[in-house]
Amino acid sequence: MRQIGRTIWVIATLTAAFIGGSPTAKAASQDDRNSIVIIFKDGHQQSFPVADVARIEFNSPASITAGSLPARFVGKWKVGDGLGGSFFITLQRNGEANKTTGGPHGTWAMVDGEARITWDDGWRDVIRKAGDGYEKAAFEPGKTFSDSPSNVASAKKNAEPI
C-alpha cells in the first residue's frame, strides 16, 4: 500500500511540475512552467527543461507495483535458444523473471512496448511482437539492448498458468 501511495505521489508531482507548478514550489515563472522538477528525499530539487527530456524511465523493479505490468507478457514463454533448441522464460507480474537455462534469475520491465529482461548471469533478452506472433532477441553479456542481438528466435506464450 505504501508503494502505491509513493507511486501516486511521484505521478502527481511530475504532473504538477509539467503543467506549471509543484506541491512545494513557490509561484512559478514562465521558465519554471516548462520544466520538470525532481524533489529528492533530502528535500533538494533539480529542474530539467521539458524540451530536453526524451523520456522518463523508472528502472528499479522495486518500484513496480503488483498488477502494473501488461498481462500479455506475464506468464511462461517457450523461446528458442538461437542454436535450434529451446528453453522456458517465466515473467511474473511483480517484475521478477526466471529461465530454465544459464543463471535462472532476472528482472523485467516494459520499455517501448516490449518486455526487456536483464538476467543475473549478464545476458539480456527481449520478447516483442513480430508479425502475427512474438520473438525473443538475446544479447550476450557486455551488450546493451541498443546493440545488435546475438541471436533472434521464436517465442510462444504457454496457455497454462504460471
PyRosetta script that sets phi, psi and omega in degrees:
from pyrosetta import init, pose_from_sequence

init()
pose = pose_from_sequence("MRQIGRTIWVIATLTAAFIGGSPTAKAASQDDRNSIVIIFKDGHQQSFPVADVARIEFNSPASITAGSLPARFVGKWKVGDGLGGSFFITLQRNGEANKTTGGPHGTWAMVDGEARITWDDGWRDVIRKAGDGYEKAAFEPGKTFSDSPSNVASAKKNAEPI")
pose.set_psi(1, -38.4)
pose.set_omega(1, 179.8)
pose.set_phi(2, -63.8)
pose.set_psi(2, -38.3)
pose.set_omega(2, -180.0)
pose.set_phi(3, -64.6)
pose.set_psi(3, -39.9)
pose.set_omega(3, 178.7)
pose.set_phi(4, -64.4)
pose.set_psi(4, -43.0)
pose.set_omega(4, 177.9)
pose.set_phi(5, -61.2)
pose.set_psi(5, -41.8)
pose.set_omega(5, 178.5)
pose.set_phi(6, -64.5)
pose.set_psi(6, -42.5)
pose.set_omega(6, 179.1)
pose.set_phi(7, -62.0)
pose.set_psi(7, -43.7)
pose.set_omega(7, 178.4)
pose.set_phi(8, -63.1)
pose.set_psi(8, -40.7)
pose.set_omega(8, 180.0)
pose.set_phi(9, -63.5)
pose.set_psi(9, -43.0)
pose.set_omega(9, 179.9)
pose.set_phi(10, -63.4)
pose.set_psi(10, -44.5)
pose.set_omega(10, 179.8)
pose.set_phi(11, -63.6)
pose.set_psi(11, -43.6)
pose.set_omega(11, 179.3)
pose.set_phi(12, -63.4)
pose.set_psi(12, -41.2)
pose.set_omega(12, 179.8)
pose.set_phi(13, -64.8)
pose.set_psi(13, -45.3)
pose.set_omega(13, 179.0)
pose.set_phi(14, -64.8)
pose.set_psi(14, -40.3)
pose.set_omega(14, 178.2)
pose.set_phi(15, -63.6)
pose.set_psi(15, -46.5)
pose.set_omega(15, 179.9)
pose.set_phi(16, -62.4)
pose.set_psi(16, -40.2)
pose.set_omega(16, 178.9)
pose.set_phi(17, -65.9)
pose.set_psi(17, -39.2)
pose.set_omega(17, -178.0)
pose.set_phi(18, -67.2)
pose.set_psi(18, -37.2)
pose.set_omega(18, -177.8)
pose.set_phi(19, -92.6)
pose.set_psi(19, 5.3)
pose.set_omega(19, 169.4)
pose.set_phi(20, 120.4)
pose.set_psi(20, 9.7)
pose.set_omega(20, 177.8)
pose.set_phi(21, -160.1)
pose.set_psi(21, 172.3)
pose.set_omega(21, 172.5)
pose.set_phi(22, -143.3)
pose.set_psi(22, 157.0)
pose.set_omega(22, -175.1)
pose.set_phi(23, -59.0)
pose.set_psi(23, -26.6)
pose.set_omega(23, -177.0)
pose.set_phi(24, -110.5)
pose.set_psi(24, 1.5)
pose.set_omega(24, -175.7)
pose.set_phi(25, -82.2)
pose.set_psi(25, 153.1)
pose.set_omega(25, 172.5)
pose.set_phi(26, -78.6)
pose.set_psi(26, -175.7)
pose.set_omega(26, 178.1)
pose.set_phi(27, -54.5)
pose.set_psi(27, 130.0)
pose.set_omega(27, -173.3)
pose.set_phi(28, -91.5)
pose.set_psi(28, 140.2)
pose.set_omega(28, 173.6)
pose.set_phi(29, -82.6)
pose.set_psi(29, 175.0)
pose.set_omega(29, 179.3)
pose.set_phi(30, -62.0)
pose.set_psi(30, -38.3)
pose.set_omega(30, 178.5)
pose.set_phi(31, -62.8)
pose.set_psi(31, -39.7)
pose.set_omega(31, 179.9)
pose.set_phi(32, -65.3)
pose.set_psi(32, -29.6)
pose.set_omega(32, -178.5)
pose.set_phi(33, -71.3)
pose.set_psi(33, -17.2)
pose.set_omega(33, 179.1)
pose.set_phi(34, -104.6)
pose.set_psi(34, 27.8)
pose.set_omega(34, -178.5)
pose.set_phi(35, -129.9)
pose.set_psi(35, 156.6)
pose.set_omega(35, 170.5)
pose.set_phi(36, -105.2)
pose.set_psi(36, 129.8)
pose.set_omega(36, -178.9)
pose.set_phi(37, -109.0)
pose.set_psi(37, 125.2)
pose.set_omega(37, 175.6)
pose.set_phi(38, -101.9)
pose.set_psi(38, 125.8)
pose.set_omega(38, 178.3)
pose.set_phi(39, -108.2)
pose.set_psi(39, 117.1)
pose.set_omega(39, -176.1)
pose.set_phi(40, -83.7)
pose.set_psi(40, 164.7)
pose.set_omega(40, -177.6)
pose.set_phi(41, -57.9)
pose.set_psi(41, -32.6)
pose.set_omega(41, -179.1)
pose.set_phi(42, -81.3)
pose.set_psi(42, 0.4)
pose.set_omega(42, 175.4)
pose.set_phi(43, 97.8)
pose.set_psi(43, -15.3)
pose.set_omega(43, 179.4)
pose.set_phi(44, -76.3)
pose.set_psi(44, 156.8)
pose.set_omega(44, -174.9)
pose.set_phi(45, -122.1)
pose.set_psi(45, 151.2)
pose.set_omega(45, 172.9)
pose.set_phi(46, -136.3)
pose.set_psi(46, 136.1)
pose.set_omega(46, -176.0)
pose.set_phi(47, -111.7)
pose.set_psi(47, 140.1)
pose.set_omega(47, 178.1)
pose.set_phi(48, -128.8)
pose.set_psi(48, 130.9)
pose.set_omega(48, 176.6)
pose.set_phi(49, -62.4)
pose.set_psi(49, 134.2)
pose.set_omega(49, -179.3)
pose.set_phi(50, -57.2)
pose.set_psi(50, -36.1)
pose.set_omega(50, -178.8)
pose.set_phi(51, -62.8)
pose.set_psi(51, -23.6)
pose.set_omega(51, -179.4)
pose.set_phi(52, -88.8)
pose.set_psi(52, -9.3)
pose.set_omega(52, -175.3)
pose.set_phi(53, -93.2)
pose.set_psi(53, 119.6)
pose.set_omega(53, 177.4)
pose.set_phi(54, -84.6)
pose.set_psi(54, -41.8)
pose.set_omega(54, 177.0)
pose.set_phi(55, -166.9)
pose.set_psi(55, 163.3)
pose.set_omega(55, 177.5)
pose.set_phi(56, -116.9)
pose.set_psi(56, 125.6)
pose.set_omega(56, 179.2)
pose.set_phi(57, -118.9)
pose.set_psi(57, 141.8)
pose.set_omega(57, 173.5)
pose.set_phi(58, -113.1)
pose.set_psi(58, 100.9)
pose.set_omega(58, -171.6)
pose.set_phi(59, -85.0)
pose.set_psi(59, -20.3)
pose.set_omega(59, -173.8)
pose.set_phi(60, -74.5)
pose.set_psi(60, 120.9)
pose.set_omega(60, 176.5)
pose.set_phi(61, -59.8)
pose.set_psi(61, -24.6)
pose.set_omega(61, 179.5)
pose.set_phi(62, -64.9)
pose.set_psi(62, -22.8)
pose.set_omega(62, -179.1)
pose.set_phi(63, -87.5)
pose.set_psi(63, -2.8)
pose.set_omega(63, 179.4)
pose.set_phi(64, -81.9)
pose.set_psi(64, 125.3)
pose.set_omega(64, 179.6)
pose.set_phi(65, -93.5)
pose.set_psi(65, 149.4)
pose.set_omega(65, 180.0)
pose.set_phi(66, -55.3)
pose.set_psi(66, 134.0)
pose.set_omega(66, 178.3)
pose.set_phi(67, 87.5)
pose.set_psi(67, 0.0)
pose.set_omega(67, -175.7)
pose.set_phi(68, -88.2)
pose.set_psi(68, -17.7)
pose.set_omega(68, -178.9)
pose.set_phi(69, -90.9)
pose.set_psi(69, 143.1)
pose.set_omega(69, -174.7)
pose.set_phi(70, -61.3)
pose.set_psi(70, 134.4)
pose.set_omega(70, -178.0)
pose.set_phi(71, -61.3)
pose.set_psi(71, -26.3)
pose.set_omega(71, -176.8)
pose.set_phi(72, -65.0)
pose.set_psi(72, -21.6)
pose.set_omega(72, 177.9)
pose.set_phi(73, -101.7)
pose.set_psi(73, -22.3)
pose.set_omega(73, -179.7)
pose.set_phi(74, -68.8)
pose.set_psi(74, 129.8)
pose.set_omega(74, 178.3)
pose.set_phi(75, 138.9)
pose.set_psi(75, -168.7)
pose.set_omega(75, -176.7)
pose.set_phi(76, -101.3)
pose.set_psi(76, 127.2)
pose.set_omega(76, -177.5)
pose.set_phi(77, -116.3)
pose.set_psi(77, 133.5)
pose.set_omega(77, 170.8)
pose.set_phi(78, -94.5)
pose.set_psi(78, 119.8)
pose.set_omega(78, -175.3)
pose.set_phi(79, -126.6)
pose.set_psi(79, 151.8)
pose.set_omega(79, 176.0)
pose.set_phi(80, -75.8)
pose.set_psi(80, 151.6)
pose.set_omega(80, -179.5)
pose.set_phi(81, -97.4)
pose.set_psi(81, 2.2)
pose.set_omega(81, -179.3)
pose.set_phi(82, 85.3)
pose.set_psi(82, -5.6)
pose.set_omega(82, -179.3)
pose.set_phi(83, -119.7)
pose.set_psi(83, 11.7)
pose.set_omega(83, -179.0)
pose.set_phi(84, 98.7)
pose.set_psi(84, -10.9)
pose.set_omega(84, 177.7)
pose.set_phi(85, -97.7)
pose.set_psi(85, -172.4)
pose.set_omega(85, 178.1)
pose.set_phi(86, -147.5)
pose.set_psi(86, 164.8)
pose.set_omega(86, 174.8)
pose.set_phi(87, -151.6)
pose.set_psi(87, 178.0)
pose.set_omega(87, -177.7)
pose.set_phi(88, -114.1)
pose.set_psi(88, 140.6)
pose.set_omega(88, 172.5)
pose.set_phi(89, -119.9)
pose.set_psi(89, 130.9)
pose.set_omega(89, 175.8)
pose.set_phi(90, -114.1)
pose.set_psi(90, 122.4)
pose.set_omega(90, 178.5)
pose.set_phi(91, -105.7)
pose.set_psi(91, 120.5)
pose.set_omega(91, -178.2)
pose.set_phi(92, -97.5)
pose.set_psi(92, 154.3)
pose.set_omega(92, -177.2)
pose.set_phi(93, -60.6)
pose.set_psi(93, -25.7)
pose.set_omega(93, -177.8)
pose.set_phi(94, -85.7)
pose.set_psi(94, 5.4)
pose.set_omega(94, 178.4)
pose.set_phi(95, 94.4)
pose.set_psi(95, 0.1)
pose.set_omega(95, 177.1)
pose.set_phi(96, -85.0)
pose.set_psi(96, 151.4)
pose.set_omega(96, 178.0)
pose.set_phi(97, -136.9)
pose.set_psi(97, 147.6)
pose.set_omega(97, 176.7)
pose.set_phi(98, -136.7)
pose.set_psi(98, 151.2)
pose.set_omega(98, 175.7)
pose.set_phi(99, -140.0)
pose.set_psi(99, 160.8)
pose.set_omega(99, -175.2)
pose.set_phi(100, -97.9)
pose.set_psi(100, 17.1)
pose.set_omega(100, 176.5)
pose.set_phi(101, -144.9)
pose.set_psi(101, 155.0)
pose.set_omega(101, 178.7)
pose.set_phi(102, 61.7)
pose.set_psi(102, -154.3)
pose.set_omega(102, 174.7)
pose.set_phi(103, -67.2)
pose.set_psi(103, 117.5)
pose.set_omega(103, -167.8)
pose.set_phi(104, -76.9)
pose.set_psi(104, -10.7)
pose.set_omega(104, -173.3)
pose.set_phi(105, -111.3)
pose.set_psi(105, 146.5)
pose.set_omega(105, 174.8)
pose.set_phi(106, -164.6)
pose.set_psi(106, -174.0)
pose.set_omega(106, 175.8)
pose.set_phi(107, -130.5)
pose.set_psi(107, 158.1)
pose.set_omega(107, 179.5)
pose.set_phi(108, -140.3)
pose.set_psi(108, 158.2)
pose.set_omega(108, 178.5)
pose.set_phi(109, -151.7)
pose.set_psi(109, 157.4)
pose.set_omega(109, 175.6)
pose.set_phi(110, -85.8)
pose.set_psi(110, 127.6)
pose.set_omega(110, 174.7)
pose.set_phi(111, -139.6)
pose.set_psi(111, 123.4)
pose.set_omega(111, 178.6)
pose.set_phi(112, 52.0)
pose.set_psi(112, 40.4)
pose.set_omega(112, 174.7)
pose.set_phi(113, 78.3)
pose.set_psi(113, 11.0)
pose.set_omega(113, 178.2)
pose.set_phi(114, -129.5)
pose.set_psi(114, 156.0)
pose.set_omega(114, 178.5)
pose.set_phi(115, -88.8)
pose.set_psi(115, 116.3)
pose.set_omega(115, 178.6)
pose.set_phi(116, -105.2)
pose.set_psi(116, 123.2)
pose.set_omega(116, -174.7)
pose.set_phi(117, -114.0)
pose.set_psi(117, 130.8)
pose.set_omega(117, 175.1)
pose.set_phi(118, -114.5)
pose.set_psi(118, 118.3)
pose.set_omega(118, -175.8)
pose.set_phi(119, -93.9)
pose.set_psi(119, 149.4)
pose.set_omega(119, 179.0)
pose.set_phi(120, -63.0)
pose.set_psi(120, -23.5)
pose.set_omega(120, 180.0)
pose.set_phi(121, -83.8)
pose.set_psi(121, 3.7)
pose.set_omega(121, 176.6)
pose.set_phi(122, 100.4)
pose.set_psi(122, -19.0)
pose.set_omega(122, 177.3)
pose.set_phi(123, -71.8)
pose.set_psi(123, 157.8)
pose.set_omega(123, 173.9)
pose.set_phi(124, -133.3)
pose.set_psi(124, 139.4)
pose.set_omega(124, 177.0)
pose.set_phi(125, -128.4)
pose.set_psi(125, 152.8)
pose.set_omega(125, 174.0)
pose.set_phi(126, -128.3)
pose.set_psi(126, 130.5)
pose.set_omega(126, 170.5)
pose.set_phi(127, -110.7)
pose.set_psi(127, 125.3)
pose.set_omega(127, -176.1)
pose.set_phi(128, -145.3)
pose.set_psi(128, 160.0)
pose.set_omega(128, 177.1)
pose.set_phi(129, -67.3)
pose.set_psi(129, 135.2)
pose.set_omega(129, 177.8)
pose.set_phi(130, -141.8)
pose.set_psi(130, 103.6)
pose.set_omega(130, -176.9)
pose.set_phi(131, 64.9)
pose.set_psi(131, -126.6)
pose.set_omega(131, 179.4)
pose.set_phi(132, -87.4)
pose.set_psi(132, -5.2)
pose.set_omega(132, -177.3)
pose.set_phi(133, -129.4)
pose.set_psi(133, -150.1)
pose.set_omega(133, -179.6)
pose.set_phi(134, -131.7)
pose.set_psi(134, 158.0)
pose.set_omega(134, 175.0)
pose.set_phi(135, -135.4)
pose.set_psi(135, 159.5)
pose.set_omega(135, 176.3)
pose.set_phi(136, -118.7)
pose.set_psi(136, 124.6)
pose.set_omega(136, 174.9)
pose.set_phi(137, -106.9)
pose.set_psi(137, 133.7)
pose.set_omega(137, -178.1)
pose.set_phi(138, -112.3)
pose.set_psi(138, 141.6)
pose.set_omega(138, 179.2)
pose.set_phi(139, -125.3)
pose.set_psi(139, 119.2)
pose.set_omega(139, -177.4)
pose.set_phi(140, -67.8)
pose.set_psi(140, 162.5)
pose.set_omega(140, 179.9)
pose.set_phi(141, -53.2)
pose.set_psi(141, 136.5)
pose.set_omega(141, -178.5)
pose.set_phi(142, 98.1)
pose.set_psi(142, -18.4)
pose.set_omega(142, 177.3)
pose.set_phi(143, -93.8)
pose.set_psi(143, 153.7)
pose.set_omega(143, 176.7)
pose.set_phi(144, -107.1)
pose.set_psi(144, 172.3)
pose.set_omega(144, 179.1)
pose.set_phi(145, -65.6)
pose.set_psi(145, -17.6)
pose.set_omega(145, 179.7)
pose.set_phi(146, -90.0)
pose.set_psi(146, -8.6)
pose.set_omega(146, 175.6)
pose.set_phi(147, -77.6)
pose.set_psi(147, 170.3)
pose.set_omega(147, 173.4)
pose.set_phi(148, -71.0)
pose.set_psi(148, 138.9)
pose.set_omega(148, -178.7)
pose.set_phi(149, -67.3)
pose.set_psi(149, 151.8)
pose.set_omega(149, 176.1)
pose.set_phi(150, -72.1)
pose.set_psi(150, -32.8)
pose.set_omega(150, 173.5)
pose.set_phi(151, -160.5)
pose.set_psi(151, 157.6)
pose.set_omega(151, 176.7)
pose.set_phi(152, -129.7)
pose.set_psi(152, 132.7)
pose.set_omega(152, -177.8)
pose.set_phi(153, -142.0)
pose.set_psi(153, 172.8)
pose.set_omega(153, -179.9)
pose.set_phi(154, -73.1)
pose.set_psi(154, 157.0)
pose.set_omega(154, 175.4)
pose.set_phi(155, -139.4)
pose.set_psi(155, 131.5)
pose.set_omega(155, 179.7)
pose.set_phi(156, -136.5)
pose.set_psi(156, 127.1)
pose.set_omega(156, -179.4)
pose.set_phi(157, -80.4)
pose.set_psi(157, 132.5)
pose.set_omega(157, 177.5)
pose.set_phi(158, -75.9)
pose.set_psi(158, 146.3)
pose.set_omega(158, 178.8)
pose.set_phi(159, -77.8)
pose.set_psi(159, -21.7)
pose.set_omega(159, -177.6)
pose.set_phi(160, -70.9)
pose.set_psi(160, 145.4)
pose.set_omega(160, 179.3)
pose.set_phi(161, -69.6)
pose.set_psi(161, 157.2)
pose.set_omega(161, -179.6)
pose.set_phi(162, -85.4)
pose.dump_pdb("model.pdb")
